[in-house]
Amino acid sequence: MKKHLLSIVILITTISNAQLKPLKDVDLLTKEVTKNTSFKVDKFEFKIEWIDKLSHSPNLGYLGGIKSLKIHSKGTLINDFKSIEDEVGLQKFIIDFYDFNLDGTIDFRIRRECGGSCYYSYYLSNIKLNKFENPKEWDYIRVRALDFKNKLLADQVVSVNERAYVYKVKGNRLIKQLEEK
């Protein structure tokens, strides 16, 4: 019991002392992809193969997308993500680069859809495995603010009826800490 109480006190102290810094567009390095391209970000080289007819939608017709997203580090292929579909038919992808998982290494997210709110697929660095991972638990996270010291991330509220959360980032996992109203 005392152990649990101590854990709760430490958690409350950490969150109350959190220095959540808002994530702004100026903090992000952004690339727009509409064709085959390659570029370097930090120590990684990205090679993207675009295809105009990656999939077919009955409503929208053929949808383009990324046929292959290869990532190299120091000349060695570390990832090859296949068939990243343009789900809404924009014929482009917006890729944002930032240290989303707060480990000191660049990560990236690809905008999946953007209506009233934007949703992303996150590709987070795994330093131990020297590759990027696409954890599904991040798919509905809209990063509002980050605290690098305490490794906290605040989610963005979309509607009046929705709640925002603060998460502890542990590797590429999210641990819900607090609900904001």
C-alpha positions as CSV (number, residue, x, y, z in Angstrom):
1,M,0.0,0.0,0.0
2,K,2.8,2.4,1.0
3,K,4.6,1.5,-2.3
4,H,1.5,2.4,-4.4
5,L,1.0,5.6,-2.4
6,L,4.6,6.6,-3.0
7,S,4.2,5.9,-6.7
8,I,1.1,8.1,-6.9
9,V,2.9,11.0,-5.0
10,I,5.9,10.7,-7.4
11,L,3.6,10.7,-10.4
12,I,1.6,13.8,-9.3
13,T,4.8,15.6,-8.4
14,T,6.3,14.8,-11.9
15,I,3.2,15.9,-13.7
16,S,2.7,19.1,-11.7
17,N,6.4,20.0,-12.3
18,A,6.1,19.2,-16.0
19,Q,7.4,21.8,-18.4
20,L,5.1,21.0,-21.4
21,K,6.3,23.0,-24.4
22,P,3.8,23.5,-27.2
23,L,4.7,21.8,-30.5
24,K,4.6,24.4,-33.2
25,D,4.9,24.1,-37.0
26,V,8.1,26.0,-36.9
27,D,9.6,23.2,-34.7
28,L,9.0,20.6,-37.5
29,L,11.0,20.0,-40.6
30,T,8.4,19.3,-43.2
31,K,8.6,17.6,-46.6
32,E,5.9,17.2,-49.2
33,V,6.1,14.1,-51.3
34,T,4.3,13.8,-54.7
35,K,6.8,11.9,-56.8
36,N,10.0,9.7,-56.5
37,T,12.4,11.6,-54.4
38,S,15.3,11.2,-52.0
39,F,16.6,13.5,-49.2
40,K,18.7,13.5,-46.1
41,V,17.4,14.3,-42.6
42,D,19.9,14.2,-39.7
43,K,21.9,11.0,-40.2
44,F,19.3,9.3,-42.3
45,E,18.8,9.1,-46.0
46,F,15.2,8.7,-47.3
47,K,14.5,7.2,-50.7
48,I,10.8,7.3,-51.7
49,E,9.3,5.5,-54.6
50,W,5.9,7.1,-55.5
51,I,3.2,5.4,-57.6
52,D,0.1,7.1,-58.9
53,K,-2.0,3.9,-58.9
54,L,-1.1,2.2,-55.6
55,S,-4.7,1.2,-54.8
56,H,-8.3,1.6,-56.0
57,S,-11.2,3.2,-54.2
58,P,-14.8,2.8,-55.5
59,N,-15.5,6.4,-54.5
60,L,-12.3,8.1,-55.5
61,G,-10.8,5.9,-58.3
62,Y,-7.1,5.2,-58.2
63,L,-5.2,6.4,-55.3
64,G,-1.5,7.1,-55.3
65,G,1.0,6.6,-52.5
66,I,4.4,5.5,-51.5
67,K,5.3,2.2,-53.0
68,S,8.5,2.0,-51.0
69,L,10.1,4.1,-48.3
70,K,13.7,3.1,-47.8
71,I,15.7,4.5,-45.0
72,H,19.5,4.2,-44.9
73,S,21.9,5.0,-42.1
74,K,25.6,5.3,-42.9
75,G,25.0,3.6,-46.2
76,T,23.1,0.6,-44.7
77,L,19.4,0.0,-45.4
78,I,17.7,-0.1,-42.0
79,N,14.0,0.0,-43.1
80,D,11.9,-0.6,-46.2
81,F,8.2,0.4,-45.6
82,K,5.9,-0.8,-48.4
83,S,2.6,0.4,-49.7
84,I,1.8,3.5,-47.7
85,E,-1.6,4.5,-49.2
86,D,-2.9,8.0,-49.8
87,E,-6.2,7.2,-48.0
88,V,-8.0,10.4,-49.0
89,G,-6.9,10.9,-52.5
90,L,-4.8,14.1,-52.1
91,Q,-2.0,12.7,-54.3
92,K,0.6,13.9,-51.8
93,F,2.0,13.1,-48.4
94,I,3.2,15.6,-45.8
95,I,6.0,14.2,-43.7
96,D,7.0,16.0,-40.5
97,F,10.3,15.3,-38.8
98,Y,10.8,15.8,-35.1
99,D,11.9,13.9,-32.0
100,F,8.3,12.8,-31.1
101,N,9.4,9.9,-28.7
102,L,11.8,12.2,-26.8
103,D,14.8,9.9,-27.2
104,G,17.2,12.4,-28.8
105,T,16.9,10.9,-32.3
106,I,14.8,12.2,-35.2
107,D,11.4,10.5,-35.8
108,F,8.8,11.2,-38.5
109,R,5.1,11.2,-39.1
110,I,3.1,10.9,-42.3
111,R,-0.2,12.7,-42.5
112,R,-2.9,10.2,-43.2
113,E,-5.9,12.4,-43.3
114,C,-6.9,15.9,-42.6
115,G,-10.5,17.1,-42.2
116,G,-11.5,18.9,-39.1
117,S,-8.4,17.3,-37.5
118,C,-5.2,15.8,-38.9
119,Y,-4.2,12.2,-38.1
120,Y,-0.8,10.8,-38.6
121,S,1.1,7.5,-38.8
122,Y,4.2,7.9,-36.6
123,Y,7.5,6.2,-37.5
124,L,9.7,6.3,-34.3
125,S,13.3,5.6,-33.9
126,N,14.3,2.5,-31.9
127,I,17.9,3.3,-30.9
128,K,18.6,-0.3,-29.7
129,L,17.5,-1.9,-32.9
130,N,18.8,0.9,-35.1
131,K,15.6,1.2,-37.1
132,F,12.2,2.9,-37.2
133,E,9.0,1.4,-35.9
134,N,5.4,2.2,-36.7
135,P,3.5,1.6,-33.4
136,K,-0.2,1.6,-33.9
137,E,-0.9,3.0,-30.4
138,W,0.3,6.4,-31.7
139,D,-2.1,6.5,-34.7
140,Y,-4.7,8.7,-33.0
141,I,-2.2,10.9,-31.1
142,R,-2.2,14.6,-32.0
143,V,0.9,15.9,-30.3
144,R,0.1,19.3,-28.6
145,A,3.0,19.7,-26.2
146,L,6.1,17.9,-25.1
147,D,8.3,17.8,-21.9
148,F,11.7,16.4,-22.8
149,K,13.0,16.4,-19.2
150,N,10.1,14.3,-17.8
151,K,9.4,12.5,-21.1
152,L,5.7,13.6,-21.2
153,L,3.5,14.2,-24.2
154,A,0.2,16.1,-24.2
155,D,-2.5,15.1,-26.7
156,Q,-4.6,17.7,-28.5
157,V,-8.3,18.0,-27.9
158,V,-10.5,18.1,-31.1
159,S,-14.0,18.7,-29.8
160,V,-15.8,20.0,-26.7
161,N,-16.8,16.4,-25.7
162,E,-13.4,14.9,-26.1
163,R,-10.8,14.7,-23.4
164,A,-7.0,15.3,-23.7
165,Y,-4.4,13.1,-22.1
166,V,-0.9,13.4,-20.8
167,Y,1.3,10.4,-21.6
168,K,4.6,9.2,-20.3
169,V,6.8,8.2,-23.3
170,K,8.7,5.0,-22.5
171,G,10.7,3.9,-25.6
172,N,8.0,3.9,-28.3
173,R,5.2,3.1,-25.8
174,L,2.7,5.6,-24.4
175,I,1.6,5.3,-20.8
176,K,-1.5,7.3,-19.9
177,Q,-0.8,9.5,-16.9
178,L,-3.4,12.1,-16.6
179,E,-6.7,13.2,-18.2
180,E,-7.2,16.9,-18.8
181,K,-10.7,18.4,-19.0
